Amino acid sequence: MDVPERDAGLSNQQLSNTKLIGRLLRMSWQYRAVCLQVLGYQMVLLVLGVSGLTLSGLTVDVLRKTLQPGAPAVRWPWHLSPPASWSPFVILCVLGGAVLAMAAVRAVLNYSYAIAAGRLIHVQIVPNLRAAIFDKMQRLSFRFFDAHASGTIITRVTRDVQLLRSFVDGVLIQGAIMIVSLGLYFVYMLLKHPGLTAASLSLTPVLWGLTTWYSRWAQPAYARNAQLFDEMILTMAEGADGAQVVKVFGREKEEHQKFVDKNQAVRDQQRRIFLRSSLYSPAVHLISQSSVAVLLLYGGWLVIHGQLSLGDLIVFAGLLQQFGEQVRTMATVVNTLQQSLSGARRVFEVLDTPVEIESPVNATRPQRIQGNVRFEDVHFGFRQGAQALRGIDLDVQPGQCLAILGETGAGKSTLISLIPRFYDPSRGRISIDGVDLRRLDLEMLRRNIGVVFQQSLLFSISVADNIAFGHPEASREQIIEAAKIARAHEFITALPKGYDTILEESATNLSGGQRQRIAIARAIMLKPAILLLDDPTTAVDPDTEHEVWQAIESATSGRTTFVVANRLSTLKRADFIVVLDEGRIVEQGTHAELMRQSGLYRRTADLQAVDSVSQRLLSGGAFSGGA
């Protein structure tokens, strides 16, 4: 089938980071209930953590006061203090019991948090995103799939969706936790001692500067990594699909080296990212520990001079440690944000790709299609400025068979692809029974057109389900009727489980002719008024071609048929023949009429006149088997 060159990337305009984050936030809003639940768990855990540190500080001050009666009095929070009758031991037991109770509550909340987060990510976000992308791809035109490698598209459904969902748990939730934690720790430390807080956090601006630098570097690095990953997946997919060709030409080593090179390119890019990330995290840690050093020097001086209790210093140190942990979390959040933006951009590019082919508002749904197909000055190009078809004028009457001849790239497959609206013409008009295709209901149109490709794809399901693919509610009798018309019933019943035989991947447990006859049965299952045959016998041997053509002749009876062909044995069967050259009709007529001309058709016929069958065709003899 004629296809355009593939573009390096999707054609949509690139979204800015601000717009991307806005869309990610709107996407996250769909899951606000679970997100708030997860955040709620973390807020309670945060409060319990700070409370535990406070109790630890009080324990130290109680012990110090007990061992050193001259030490400063214990400063109980919120003006709460134990009864005077309580001994230090009782107070310590109460404080220890409170810490143990908080630990138990934290364990339960951590479990609940893990369950809620897992449900949010793996039950809701990822399956919903994959379904949305796959649904969109089912509605995109062939132009999209022509322009983009299958490996790139598959990566968007798998790897990029995982990167996008990380925005919710790795950026949104963790970022919110980080901001709230930093705010709580800062206020708590400020209440304990403003001067010590200012001194301990004096290096925070350096952390922000380092994070900003890393963020600007990481984004293009992750985008490049995604591109290299796509190339690796494409190489692997081509290696799997083309294993037979590779073995025939003895290119195993070269193909292996090709994949190794692509794999190493991904590895080297990831190594560069890892090295930068590895430098970034220790740098953040060093700055955080420098803050702890400032705390110990200045805080120790305050304790010595009685301006801060030893318990408060320990609490302060714990809070600063937690503060540093949250600041270090910033590195992970920034790193995850860059990855999620890279994945989100590629996912949204698919979701934003316009659906070019759609049913119009108030679409026409005729009760019955007769099959009169008319092309009026039709032009079409896959890319702007490159025309695949130019000025096509055709009028095919109901029940007629039109054959299309032309060299590779002449526009044969493109022409028949316009009839079921796989593409729309850039200029001109195509009509069926006098109604412009663009006014017809798209589903109704395609259910009235059967298509058989050069190498028709059969699914790894039963033979019956393959035949009834477009009509899943069909009865077994209807399936058998379609198989008989396609001359497939006899070999199907000879299969191990007949119509219930499960086909292997790519239907390798069937011959080429058997696959084509099942494809023909599938195409006529809905009794279409129009049948499109894209050179269905090009990949089969002469004997198999005869079997397939018996099925085709039975299937085309009473149907308007377009058949792309290059063999005289096929062309001579048509009521009318058009010859395409560089997207234009250069000859048209019956076989006999074209044979009397000295054009491309005659030259093609002369080249094929090498055996007795072709000689009989050239002389006007009847076809009798073989090629």
Disulfide bonds with the S-S distance in Angstrom:
none
